Amino acid sequence: MIGVVGGGIAGLAAAHRLQQAGHEVQVFEASDDVGGLAAVYETGGDPIEKFYHHLSKSEETIVELAEELGLGDRIEWRIGKNAYYVDGVVHPLDTAWEILAYPHLSLYDKFRLAMLTMEVDVRGGVPAFDTYDDLEAFEDVPIKEFLLDHTTRSVYENFWEPLLSAKFGSRKEDVSAAWLLGRVKFRGERDLLRGEILGYLEGGFAPFLDALVEAVGRANVTTGARVTDLATGDEAVEALTVETAEGGETERHEIDGVVVAAMPDVLEGLTGYPCEIDFQGTVCSVWSIDESLTDTYWLNIADEAPFGVFIEHTNFVPPERYGGEHLYYTASYVQDLEEDLWGMDDSEVEQVWQDGIADLFPQFDPGDVNWVETARNPRTAPVYERGYLDMVIPYDLSEPVAEGVTYAGMASRAQYPERSLNGAIEAGFAAATALIRKGQTGV
């Protein structure tokens, strides 16, 4: 039997791939629900994810898996409109003419920004189209230094710096230029007349998660089961000790291999294998409001606000899918769990953020709020600092740990340069393949 530690998307994907190769698998999830960051809230219609999700056109593995699970026809490619809130004004930034009309950058600034997003290096006056092909060449380049060199100071200060502050806070100058270039490649496909093309599943990602669980088999997924020990002998994996939520009883499961599809601290606790990657936390609220507040999906904010981003989800997926509710996300990344935001309880966060919404949108009436739910997680994304690739955990840990040990958590190579559901699936597949290829599953 192969044990899978973690019932998120990566763990379930690994279990599915191993079963396809003919192996018995058991998934152990410490919490009461599978799905990890893809868990959902109920609404007046379809469920909505607790932490916002969508697909980019570059994410092909999740699309292929959805088709395999019989959900290919439920993937919808929609326009995700983007805008920038500056000095009390929402500036759409989807089409060429909207970008040209943006008043906070000069025409030359816009040209340099556009060239970077199109991956064209115009330094020196002669366009180069291959400068940005090798992301690893920019791993040790500070992001501020890169942007000042490859765009302009105004582009950095008036466009990128507020975005970096929202994303990485006090850690923003530790981030590598490779992350930025990777993000450009990851989110690069646009309809020139309408805006960025993003994907979503009809019914949200809950049906995808349900279909993946069904494919693995509900009997092969145990929730409320925390793996507390990984035993090895003769330099090979032997057994998992699992503590169940009911009564705190422990069970020993003999295994031929294991996929640790969890955060690096879980891996270190079970095996002693360390990871130097720092992670951010996130506080994220979902709001149901009677009225629409913007015409955009993803609103970046350059002004002072108590949250880093404001997302009107029902400008991306129509409110009719949610029983007519207008649904919003407010979210902030947390770099240090000593920060004030992390120390607030949910009601305090919601009050501060409600006041922030009112400051941004004078037409907002708190009486229009139907409900609000707040989720938080101390490790939702890596800090993609310089030298990040040197800290990535390999899929195959047979040499540093023991034969039969693999890793598919968020510190995997597949989650670089951007964390995504697609990356989780690729990590799960890669860990499963490593086990199969090395014959640690009894093949």
C-alpha positions as a Markdown table, in Angstrom:
| # | Residue | x | y | z |
|---|---|---|---|---|
| 1 | Met | 0.0 | 0.0 | 0.0 |
| 2 | Ile | 1.1 | 3.6 | -0.7 |
| 3 | Gly | 0.3 | 6.1 | 2.0 |
| 4 | Val | -0.5 | 9.7 | 1.0 |
| 5 | Val | -0.1 | 12.4 | 3.7 |
| 6 | Gly | -2.5 | 15.2 | 2.9 |
| 7 | Gly | -5.9 | 15.3 | 1.2 |
| 8 | Gly | -5.5 | 18.5 | -0.8 |
| 9 | Ile | -5.4 | 18.6 | -4.5 |
| 10 | Ala | -1.8 | 17.4 | -4.7 |
| 11 | Gly | -2.4 | 14.4 | -2.5 |
| 12 | Leu | -5.6 | 13.4 | -4.3 |
| 13 | Ala | -3.9 | 13.8 | -7.7 |
| 14 | Ala | -0.9 | 11.6 | -6.5 |
| 15 | Ala | -3.4 | 8.9 | -5.3 |
| 16 | His | -5.3 | 9.0 | -8.5 |
| 17 | Arg | -2.1 | 8.6 | -10.6 |
| 18 | Leu | -0.8 | 5.7 | -8.4 |
| 19 | Gln | -4.2 | 3.9 | -8.7 |
| 20 | Gln | -4.1 | 4.2 | -12.4 |
| 21 | Ala | -0.8 | 2.4 | -12.2 |
| 22 | Gly | -2.5 | -0.4 | -10.3 |
| 23 | His | -1.5 | 0.3 | -6.7 |
| 24 | Glu | -3.5 | 0.3 | -3.5 |
| 25 | Val | -3.5 | 3.8 | -2.0 |
| 26 | Gln | -4.8 | 5.3 | 1.3 |
| 27 | Val | -5.0 | 9.1 | 1.7 |
| 28 | Phe | -4.8 | 10.5 | 5.3 |
| 29 | Glu | -6.1 | 14.1 | 5.8 |
| 30 | Ala | -5.6 | 15.7 | 9.2 |
| 31 | Ser | -8.6 | 18.1 | 9.0 |
| 32 | Asp | -12.2 | 17.1 | 8.7 |
| 33 | Asp | -12.4 | 18.0 | 5.0 |
| 34 | Val | -10.4 | 17.3 | 1.9 |
| 35 | Gly | -9.4 | 20.0 | -0.6 |
| 36 | Gly | -7.1 | 22.2 | 1.4 |
| 37 | Leu | -7.2 | 25.7 | 0.0 |
| 38 | Ala | -9.9 | 24.6 | -2.5 |
| 39 | Ala | -12.5 | 24.2 | 0.3 |
| 40 | Val | -15.8 | 26.1 | -0.2 |
| 41 | Tyr | -18.7 | 28.0 | 1.4 |
| 42 | Glu | -22.3 | 27.5 | 0.5 |
| 43 | Thr | -24.3 | 30.3 | -1.2 |
| 44 | Gly | -27.8 | 30.8 | -2.5 |
| 45 | Gly | -26.7 | 28.8 | -5.6 |
| 46 | Asp | -23.3 | 27.3 | -6.4 |
| 47 | Pro | -20.7 | 27.0 | -3.7 |
| 48 | Ile | -17.7 | 29.4 | -3.7 |
| 49 | Glu | -14.1 | 28.8 | -2.8 |
| 50 | Lys | -13.0 | 30.2 | 0.6 |
| 51 | Phe | -9.8 | 31.4 | -1.1 |
| 52 | Tyr | -10.2 | 32.8 | -4.7 |
| 53 | His | -9.3 | 30.6 | -7.6 |
| 54 | His | -9.3 | 30.8 | -11.3 |
| 55 | Leu | -7.3 | 29.2 | -14.2 |
| 56 | Ser | -4.9 | 30.8 | -16.6 |
| 57 | Lys | -4.6 | 29.6 | -20.2 |
| 58 | Ser | -1.1 | 28.2 | -19.4 |
| 59 | Glu | -2.6 | 25.7 | -16.9 |
| 60 | Glu | -3.0 | 22.7 | -19.1 |
| 61 | Thr | -2.6 | 19.8 | -16.6 |
| 62 | Ile | -5.7 | 20.6 | -14.6 |
| 63 | Val | -7.7 | 21.0 | -17.8 |
| 64 | Glu | -6.5 | 17.5 | -19.0 |
| 65 | Leu | -7.4 | 16.0 | -15.6 |
| 66 | Ala | -10.9 | 17.7 | -15.7 |
| 67 | Glu | -11.5 | 16.1 | -19.1 |
| 68 | Glu | -10.3 | 12.7 | -17.8 |
| 69 | Leu | -12.8 | 13.1 | -14.8 |
| 70 | Gly | -15.6 | 13.9 | -17.2 |
| 71 | Leu | -15.7 | 17.6 | -16.4 |
| 72 | Gly | -14.1 | 19.0 | -19.5 |
| 73 | Asp | -17.3 | 20.6 | -20.8 |
| 74 | Arg | -17.7 | 22.4 | -17.5 |
| 75 | Ile | -14.5 | 24.5 | -17.9 |
| 76 | Glu | -15.5 | 28.0 | -19.0 |
| 77 | Trp | -13.1 | 30.6 | -20.4 |
| 78 | Arg | -14.2 | 34.0 | -19.4 |
| 79 | Ile | -12.8 | 37.6 | -19.4 |
| 80 | Gly | -11.4 | 38.5 | -16.0 |
| 81 | Lys | -11.4 | 42.3 | -16.1 |
| 82 | Asn | -8.6 | 44.1 | -14.2 |
| 83 | Ala | -8.4 | 47.6 | -12.9 |
| 84 | Tyr | -6.3 | 49.8 | -10.7 |
| 85 | Tyr | -7.8 | 52.0 | -7.9 |
| 86 | Val | -5.8 | 55.2 | -7.6 |
| 87 | Asp | -6.8 | 58.5 | -5.9 |
| 88 | Gly | -10.4 | 57.4 | -5.5 |
| 89 | Val | -10.8 | 56.4 | -9.1 |
| 90 | Val | -11.1 | 52.9 | -10.7 |
| 91 | His | -9.0 | 52.8 | -13.8 |
| 92 | Pro | -9.8 | 49.8 | -16.2 |
| 93 | Leu | -6.6 | 48.4 | -17.6 |
| 94 | Asp | -7.8 | 45.6 | -20.0 |
| 95 | Thr | -7.6 | 47.0 | -23.5 |
| 96 | Ala | -5.0 | 49.1 | -25.3 |
| 97 | Trp | -7.1 | 52.2 | -25.2 |
| 98 | Glu | -7.8 | 51.9 | -21.5 |
| 99 | Ile | -4.1 | 51.5 | -20.8 |
| 100 | Leu | -3.4 | 54.5 | -23.0 |
| 101 | Ala | -5.9 | 56.5 | -21.1 |
| 102 | Tyr | -4.4 | 55.6 | -17.7 |
| 103 | Pro | -3.2 | 59.0 | -16.3 |
| 104 | His | -0.5 | 57.9 | -13.8 |
| 105 | Leu | 2.1 | 56.8 | -16.4 |
| 106 | Ser | 3.6 | 58.7 | -19.3 |
| 107 | Leu | 3.3 | 57.3 | -22.9 |
| 108 | Tyr | 6.9 | 56.2 | -22.7 |
| 109 | Asp | 6.3 | 54.5 | -19.3 |
| 110 | Lys | 3.4 | 52.6 | -20.9 |
| 111 | Phe | 5.5 | 51.6 | -23.8 |
| 112 | Arg | 8.2 | 50.2 | -21.5 |
| 113 | Leu | 5.6 | 48.4 | -19.4 |
| 114 | Ala | 3.9 | 46.9 | -22.4 |
| 115 | Met | 7.2 | 45.7 | -23.8 |
| 116 | Leu | 8.0 | 43.9 | -20.6 |
| 117 | Thr | 4.6 | 42.2 | -20.4 |
| 118 | Met | 5.1 | 41.1 | -24.0 |
| 119 | Glu | 8.6 | 39.8 | -23.0 |
| 120 | Val | 10.4 | 42.1 | -25.4 |
| 121 | Asp | 13.7 | 43.7 | -24.1 |
| 122 | Val | 14.0 | 47.1 | -25.6 |
| 123 | Arg | 17.1 | 48.3 | -23.7 |
| 124 | Gly | 19.7 | 49.7 | -26.0 |
| 125 | Gly | 17.1 | 50.5 | -28.7 |
| 126 | Val | 17.3 | 47.1 | -30.5 |
| 127 | Pro | 14.4 | 44.8 | -29.5 |
| 128 | Ala | 15.5 | 41.4 | -28.2 |
| 129 | Phe | 13.0 | 38.5 | -28.0 |
| 130 | Asp | 14.9 | 35.9 | -26.0 |
| 131 | Thr | 16.2 | 37.9 | -23.0 |
| 132 | Tyr | 13.5 | 36.6 | -20.7 |
| 133 | Asp | 13.4 | 33.0 | -21.9 |
| 134 | Asp | 15.5 | 31.5 | -19.1 |
| 135 | Leu | 13.9 | 32.4 | -15.8 |
| 136 | Glu | 16.7 | 30.9 | -13.8 |
| 137 | Ala | 19.1 | 33.6 | -15.2 |
| 138 | Phe | 17.1 | 36.1 | -13.1 |
| 139 | Glu | 16.9 | 34.0 | -9.9 |
| 140 | Asp | 19.4 | 36.2 | -8.0 |
| 141 | Val | 18.4 | 39.6 | -9.5 |
| 142 | Pro | 16.5 | 41.8 | -7.0 |
| 143 | Ile | 13.0 | 42.6 | -8.4 |
| 144 | Lys | 13.4 | 46.4 | -7.8 |
| 145 | Glu | 16.8 | 46.5 | -9.6 |
| 146 | Phe | 15.3 | 44.5 | -12.5 |
| 147 | Leu | 12.3 | 46.8 | -12.9 |
| 148 | Leu | 14.3 | 50.0 | -12.8 |
| 149 | Asp | 16.6 | 48.6 | -15.4 |
| 150 | His | 14.0 | 47.0 | -17.7 |
| 151 | Thr | 11.2 | 49.6 | -17.4 |
| 152 | Thr | 11.4 | 53.1 | -15.7 |
| 153 | Arg | 11.4 | 54.5 | -12.2 |
| 154 | Ser | 7.9 | 55.7 | -12.7 |
| 155 | Val | 6.7 | 52.3 | -13.8 |
| 156 | Tyr | 8.2 | 50.8 | -10.7 |
| 157 | Glu | 6.9 | 53.4 | -8.2 |
| 158 | Asn | 3.5 | 54.1 | -9.7 |
| 159 | Phe | 2.6 | 50.6 | -11.0 |
| 160 | Trp | 4.6 | 47.7 | -9.7 |
| 161 | Glu | 5.6 | 48.9 | -6.2 |
| 162 | Pro | 2.0 | 49.0 | -4.8 |
| 163 | Leu | 1.3 | 45.6 | -6.3 |
| 164 | Leu | 4.5 | 44.2 | -4.7 |
| 165 | Ser | 3.6 | 45.7 | -1.4 |
| 166 | Ala | 0.2 | 44.1 | -1.5 |
| 167 | Lys | 1.6 | 40.7 | -2.4 |
| 168 | Phe | 4.8 | 40.6 | -0.3 |
| 169 | Gly | 4.6 | 43.4 | 2.2 |
| 170 | Ser | 7.8 | 43.9 | 4.1 |
| 171 | Arg | 9.5 | 41.1 | 2.0 |
| 172 | Lys | 8.9 | 42.7 | -1.4 |
| 173 | Glu | 12.6 | 43.6 | -2.0 |
| 174 | Asp | 13.7 | 40.1 | -1.2 |
| 175 | Val | 11.7 | 38.8 | -4.2 |
| 176 | Ser | 13.6 | 37.8 | -7.4 |
| 177 | Ala | 13.0 | 39.1 | -10.9 |
| 178 | Ala | 12.4 | 35.4 | -11.9 |
| 179 | Trp | 9.1 | 35.4 | -10.0 |
| 180 | Leu | 7.9 | 38.5 | -11.9 |
| 181 | Leu | 8.9 | 37.1 | -15.3 |
| 182 | Gly | 7.3 | 33.8 | -14.4 |
| 183 | Arg | 4.1 | 35.5 | -13.5 |
| 184 | Val | 4.1 | 37.4 | -16.8 |
| 185 | Lys | 4.4 | 34.1 | -18.6 |
| 186 | Phe | 1.8 | 32.4 | -16.3 |
| 187 | Arg | -0.8 | 35.1 | -16.8 |
| 188 | Gly | 0.0 | 36.2 | -20.3 |
| 189 | Glu | -3.0 | 35.4 | -22.6 |
| 190 | Arg | -5.3 | 38.3 | -23.4 |
| 191 | Asp | -8.1 | 39.2 | -25.7 |
| 192 | Leu | -6.8 | 42.5 | -27.1 |
| 193 | Leu | -10.3 | 43.9 | -27.4 |
| 194 | Arg | -11.6 | 42.7 | -24.0 |
| 195 | Gly | -8.9 | 41.7 | -21.5 |
| 196 | Glu | -7.4 | 38.7 | -19.8 |
| 197 | Ile | -8.7 | 35.2 | -20.5 |
| 198 | Leu | -9.3 | 33.2 | -17.3 |
| 199 | Gly | -10.9 | 29.9 | -16.6 |
| 200 | Tyr | -13.5 | 28.7 | -14.1 |
| 201 | Leu | -15.6 | 25.6 | -13.7 |
| 202 | Glu | -19.4 | 25.7 | -13.9 |
| 203 | Gly | -20.4 | 25.1 | -10.3 |
| 204 | Gly | -16.9 | 26.2 | -9.1 |
| 205 | Phe | -14.0 | 23.9 | -8.2 |
| 206 | Ala | -16.1 | 21.8 | -5.7 |
| 207 | Pro | -17.4 | 19.5 | -8.5 |
| 208 | Phe | -13.8 | 18.9 | -9.6 |
| 209 | Leu | -12.7 | 18.1 | -6.1 |
| 210 | Asp | -15.7 | 15.8 | -5.7 |
| 211 | Ala | -14.9 | 14.0 | -8.9 |
| 212 | Leu | -11.3 | 13.5 | -7.9 |
| 213 | Val | -12.4 | 12.1 | -4.6 |
| 214 | Glu | -14.8 | 9.7 | -6.3 |
| 215 | Ala | -12.0 | 8.7 | -8.7 |
| 216 | Val | -9.7 | 7.8 | -5.8 |
| 217 | Gly | -12.6 | 6.2 | -3.9 |
| 218 | Arg | -14.1 | 7.6 | -0.7 |
| 219 | Ala | -13.1 | 4.5 | 1.1 |
| 220 | Asn | -9.5 | 5.3 | 0.3 |
| 221 | Val | -9.6 | 8.8 | 1.8 |
| 222 | Thr | -9.6 | 9.1 | 5.6 |
| 223 | Thr | -10.3 | 12.6 | 7.1 |
| 224 | Gly | -9.6 | 13.5 | 10.7 |
| 225 | Ala | -6.5 | 11.4 | 10.5 |
| 226 | Arg | -3.2 | 13.0 | 11.4 |
| 227 | Val | 0.0 | 11.1 | 10.4 |
| 228 | Thr | 2.3 | 11.4 | 13.4 |
| 229 | Asp | 5.2 | 9.1 | 12.5 |
| 230 | Leu | 6.9 | 7.7 | 9.5 |
| 231 | Ala | 8.9 | 4.6 | 10.2 |
| 232 | Thr | 11.9 | 3.4 | 8.1 |
| 233 | Gly | 14.0 | 0.3 | 8.2 |
| 234 | Asp | 17.0 | -0.8 | 6.1 |
| 235 | Glu | 16.9 | 2.7 | 4.6 |
| 236 | Ala | 13.4 | 2.2 | 3.2 |
| 237 | Val | 10.0 | 3.3 | 4.3 |
| 238 | Glu | 8.0 | 0.8 | 6.3 |
| 239 | Ala | 5.0 | 2.2 | 8.1 |
| 240 | Leu | 2.9 | 5.3 | 9.0 |
| 241 | Thr | 1.4 | 5.9 | 12.4 |
| 242 | Val | -1.9 | 7.7 | 12.2 |
| 243 | Glu | -3.8 | 9.4 | 15.0 |
| 244 | Thr | -7.6 | 9.6 | 14.5 |
| 245 | Ala | -9.7 | 12.5 | 15.6 |
| 246 | Glu | -12.1 | 10.2 | 17.5 |
| 247 | Gly | -10.5 | 9.4 | 20.9 |
| 248 | Gly | -7.0 | 10.1 | 19.7 |
| 249 | Glu | -6.4 | 6.5 | 18.9 |
| 250 | Thr | -3.4 | 5.5 | 16.8 |
| 251 | Glu | -3.1 | 3.0 | 14.0 |
| 252 | Arg | -0.1 | 1.6 | 12.3 |
| 253 | His | -0.2 | 1.1 | 8.5 |
| 254 | Glu | 2.4 | -0.9 | 6.7 |
| 255 | Ile | 3.4 | 0.8 | 3.5 |
| 256 | Asp | 5.6 | 0.3 | 0.5 |
| 257 | Gly | 5.9 | 4.0 | -0.3 |
| 258 | Val | 4.6 | 7.4 | 0.8 |
| 259 | Val | 3.8 | 10.8 | -0.8 |
| 260 | Val | 4.0 | 13.7 | 1.6 |
| 261 | Ala | 1.6 | 16.2 | 0.0 |
| 262 | Ala | 1.7 | 18.7 | 2.8 |
| 263 | Met | 3.6 | 21.7 | 3.9 |
| 264 | Pro | 7.4 | 21.4 | 4.5 |
| 265 | Asp | 7.0 | 21.5 | 8.3 |
| 266 | Val | 5.0 | 18.3 | 8.1 |
| 267 | Leu | 7.7 | 16.7 | 6.0 |
| 268 | Glu | 10.4 | 17.8 | 8.5 |
| 269 | Gly | 8.4 | 16.6 | 11.5 |
| 270 | Leu | 8.0 | 13.1 | 9.9 |
| 271 | Thr | 11.5 | 12.7 | 8.3 |
| 272 | Gly | 13.8 | 15.5 | 9.6 |
| 273 | Tyr | 14.2 | 16.9 | 6.1 |
| 274 | Pro | 14.5 | 20.7 | 6.4 |
| 275 | Cys | 13.2 | 23.4 | 4.2 |
| 276 | Glu | 14.4 | 27.0 | 4.2 |
| 277 | Ile | 11.5 | 28.5 | 2.2 |
| 278 | Asp | 9.5 | 31.1 | 3.9 |
| 279 | Phe | 5.7 | 31.2 | 3.5 |
| 280 | Gln | 3.1 | 33.8 | 3.7 |
| 281 | Gly | -0.2 | 33.5 | 5.5 |
| 282 | Thr | -3.5 | 34.9 | 4.1 |
| 283 | Val | -6.6 | 36.3 | 5.7 |
| 284 | Cys | -9.5 | 36.2 | 3.2 |
| 285 | Ser | -13.1 | 37.2 | 3.5 |
| 286 | Val | -16.0 | 36.4 | 1.2 |
| 287 | Trp | -18.8 | 38.9 | 1.2 |
| 288 | Ser | -22.4 | 38.6 | -0.1 |
| 289 | Ile | -23.8 | 42.0 | -0.9 |
| 290 | Asp | -27.1 | 43.0 | -2.5 |
| 291 | Glu | -25.4 | 45.4 | -5.0 |
| 292 | Ser | -22.5 | 45.5 | -7.4 |
| 293 | Leu | -19.8 | 48.0 | -6.5 |
| 294 | Thr | -17.5 | 47.9 | -9.6 |
| 295 | Asp | -17.4 | 46.9 | -13.2 |
| 296 | Thr | -14.3 | 44.9 | -12.8 |
| 297 | Tyr | -13.2 | 41.5 | -11.5 |
| 298 | Trp | -9.8 | 42.0 | -10.0 |
| 299 | Leu | -9.2 | 45.4 | -8.5 |
| 300 | Asn | -5.6 | 46.3 | -7.5 |
| 301 | Ile | -5.3 | 49.1 | -5.0 |
| 302 | Ala | -2.7 | 51.8 | -4.9 |
| 303 | Asp | -4.4 | 53.8 | -2.2 |
| 304 | Glu | -4.3 | 53.1 | 1.5 |
| 305 | Ala | -6.7 | 50.3 | 2.3 |
| 306 | Pro | -6.8 | 47.6 | 5.0 |
| 307 | Phe | -6.8 | 44.8 | 2.4 |
| 308 | Gly | -4.4 | 44.2 | -0.5 |
| 309 | Val | -6.9 | 43.3 | -3.2 |
| 310 | Phe | -10.7 | 43.6 | -3.8 |
| 311 | Ile | -12.2 | 41.0 | -6.1 |
| 312 | Glu | -15.8 | 41.2 | -7.3 |
| 313 | His | -16.2 | 37.5 | -8.2 |
| 314 | Thr | -19.6 | 38.0 | -9.7 |
| 315 | Asn | -18.2 | 40.3 | -12.4 |
| 316 | Phe | -16.4 | 37.2 | -13.5 |
| 317 | Val | -19.0 | 34.5 | -12.9 |
| 318 | Pro | -22.6 | 35.9 | -13.1 |
| 319 | Pro | -24.5 | 36.4 | -9.8 |
| 320 | Glu | -27.3 | 34.2 | -11.2 |
| 321 | Arg | -25.1 | 31.2 | -10.5 |
| 322 | Tyr | -25.2 | 32.2 | -6.8 |
| 323 | Gly | -29.0 | 32.8 | -6.4 |
| 324 | Gly | -28.5 | 36.5 | -7.3 |
| 325 | Glu | -25.9 | 37.2 | -4.6 |
| 326 | His | -23.1 | 39.6 | -5.5 |
| 327 | Leu | -20.0 | 38.0 | -4.1 |
| 328 | Tyr | -16.7 | 39.7 | -3.3 |
| 329 | Tyr | -13.3 | 38.8 | -1.8 |
| 330 | Thr | -11.2 | 41.0 | 0.4 |
| 331 | Ala | -7.8 | 39.6 | 1.2 |
| 332 | Ser | -4.4 | 40.4 | 2.6 |
| 333 | Tyr | -1.1 | 38.4 | 2.8 |
| 334 | Val | 0.5 | 38.2 | 6.1 |
| 335 | Gln | 4.3 | 38.0 | 6.3 |
| 336 | Asp | 4.6 | 37.7 | 10.0 |
| 337 | Leu | 2.1 | 36.1 | 12.3 |
| 338 | Glu | 2.9 | 38.8 | 14.8 |
| 339 | Glu | 1.2 | 41.3 | 12.5 |
| 340 | Asp | -2.0 | 43.1 | 13.9 |
| 341 | Leu | -4.2 | 41.6 | 11.2 |
| 342 | Trp | -3.4 | 38.0 | 12.1 |
| 343 | Gly | -4.1 | 38.8 | 15.7 |
| 344 | Met | -7.6 | 40.0 | 15.1 |
| 345 | Asp | -10.5 | 37.6 | 15.4 |
| 346 | Asp | -12.8 | 37.2 | 12.4 |
| 347 | Ser | -15.4 | 39.8 | 13.6 |
| 348 | Glu | -12.7 | 42.4 | 14.1 |
| 349 | Val | -11.2 | 41.7 | 10.6 |
| 350 | Glu | -14.6 | 42.0 | 9.0 |
| 351 | Gln | -15.4 | 45.3 | 10.7 |
| 352 | Val | -12.1 | 46.8 | 9.7 |
| 353 | Trp | -12.5 | 45.6 | 6.1 |
| 354 | Gln | -16.2 | 46.7 | 6.0 |
| 355 | Asp | -15.0 | 50.2 | 6.9 |
| 356 | Gly | -12.3 | 49.9 | 4.2 |
| 357 | Ile | -14.9 | 49.0 | 1.6 |
| 358 | Ala | -16.9 | 52.0 | 2.6 |
| 359 | Asp | -13.9 | 54.3 | 2.3 |
| 360 | Leu | -13.2 | 53.0 | -1.3 |
| 361 | Phe | -16.8 | 53.0 | -2.4 |
| 362 | Pro | -19.0 | 55.8 | -1.0 |
| 363 | Gln | -22.1 | 54.1 | -2.5 |
| 364 | Phe | -21.5 | 51.0 | -0.3 |
| 365 | Asp | -24.2 | 50.5 | 2.3 |
| 366 | Pro | -23.3 | 48.1 | 5.2 |
| 367 | Gly | -27.0 | 47.2 | 5.4 |
| 368 | Asp | -26.6 | 45.6 | 2.0 |
| 369 | Val | -24.3 | 42.9 | 3.4 |
| 370 | Asn | -26.1 | 39.5 | 3.5 |
| 371 | Trp | -23.3 | 37.5 | 5.1 |
| 372 | Val | -19.6 | 37.5 | 5.4 |
| 373 | Glu | -17.2 | 34.5 | 6.1 |
| 374 | Thr | -13.5 | 34.8 | 6.9 |
| 375 | Ala | -10.9 | 32.1 | 6.4 |
| 376 | Arg | -7.2 | 32.2 | 7.3 |
| 377 | Asn | -4.2 | 30.0 | 6.7 |
| 378 | Pro | -0.7 | 30.6 | 8.0 |
| 379 | Arg | 0.9 | 29.2 | 4.8 |
| 380 | Thr | -0.9 | 29.9 | 1.6 |
| 381 | Ala | 2.0 | 30.8 | -0.7 |
| 382 | Pro | 5.8 | 30.9 | -0.7 |
| 383 | Val | 7.9 | 34.0 | -0.6 |
| 384 | Tyr | 9.6 | 33.8 | -3.9 |
| 385 | Glu | 12.9 | 35.3 | -2.7 |
| 386 | Arg | 16.2 | 35.3 | -4.5 |
| 387 | Gly | 17.8 | 31.8 | -4.6 |
| 388 | Tyr | 14.4 | 30.2 | -4.3 |
| 389 | Leu | 15.1 | 27.3 | -6.6 |
| 390 | Asp | 18.0 | 26.2 | -4.4 |
| 391 | Met | 15.5 | 25.7 | -1.6 |
| 392 | Val | 12.9 | 23.7 | -3.5 |
| 393 | Ile | 12.3 | 20.2 | -2.1 |
| 394 | Pro | 12.8 | 17.4 | -4.7 |
| 395 | Tyr | 10.0 | 15.0 | -5.5 |
| 396 | Asp | 12.2 | 12.0 | -4.8 |
| 397 | Leu | 13.7 | 11.9 | -1.3 |
| 398 | Ser | 15.1 | 8.4 | -1.5 |
| 399 | Glu | 18.7 | 9.6 | -1.0 |
| 400 | Pro | 18.4 | 12.1 | 1.7 |
| 401 | Val | 15.6 | 10.4 | 3.6 |
| 402 | Ala | 14.7 | 6.8 | 2.7 |
| 403 | Glu | 13.7 | 4.7 | -0.3 |
| 404 | Gly | 10.0 | 5.2 | -1.1 |
| 405 | Val | 9.6 | 8.7 | 0.3 |
| 406 | Thr | 8.4 | 11.4 | -2.1 |
| 407 | Tyr | 7.2 | 15.0 | -1.7 |
| 408 | Ala | 4.4 | 16.9 | -3.4 |
| 409 | Gly | 3.7 | 19.9 | -1.2 |
| 410 | Met | 3.8 | 23.6 | -1.9 |
| 411 | Ala | 7.6 | 23.7 | -1.8 |
| 412 | Ser | 7.7 | 21.6 | -5.0 |
| 413 | Arg | 9.2 | 22.7 | -8.2 |
| 414 | Ala | 5.8 | 22.6 | -9.9 |
| 415 | Gln | 4.6 | 25.5 | -7.6 |
| 416 | Tyr | 7.2 | 27.8 | -9.1 |
| 417 | Pro | 7.1 | 30.6 | -10.1 |
| 418 | Glu | 3.4 | 30.8 | -9.1 |
| 419 | Arg | 1.3 | 28.7 | -6.7 |
| 420 | Ser | -1.7 | 27.2 | -8.4 |
| 421 | Leu | -4.1 | 24.3 | -8.4 |
| 422 | Asn | -2.4 | 23.2 | -11.7 |
| 423 | Gly | 0.9 | 23.2 | -9.9 |
| 424 | Ala | -0.5 | 21.1 | -7.1 |
| 425 | Ile | -1.7 | 18.5 | -9.6 |
| 426 | Glu | 1.7 | 18.5 | -11.4 |
| 427 | Ala | 3.5 | 18.0 | -8.1 |
| 428 | Gly | 1.2 | 15.1 | -7.1 |
| 429 | Phe | 1.7 | 13.5 | -10.5 |
| 430 | Ala | 5.5 | 13.9 | -10.3 |
| 431 | Ala | 5.7 | 12.4 | -6.8 |
| 432 | Ala | 3.6 | 9.4 | -7.9 |
| 433 | Thr | 5.7 | 8.9 | -11.0 |
| 434 | Ala | 8.9 | 9.0 | -9.0 |
| 435 | Leu | 7.6 | 6.1 | -6.9 |
| 436 | Ile | 6.4 | 4.1 | -9.9 |
| 437 | Arg | 9.6 | 4.6 | -11.8 |
| 438 | Lys | 11.8 | 3.5 | -8.9 |
| 439 | Gly | 9.8 | 0.4 | -8.3 |
| 440 | Gln | 9.0 | 1.3 | -4.7 |
| 441 | Thr | 5.4 | 0.3 | -5.1 |
| 442 | Gly | 6.1 | -3.3 | -5.5 |
| 443 | Val | 6.2 | -3.3 | -9.3 |
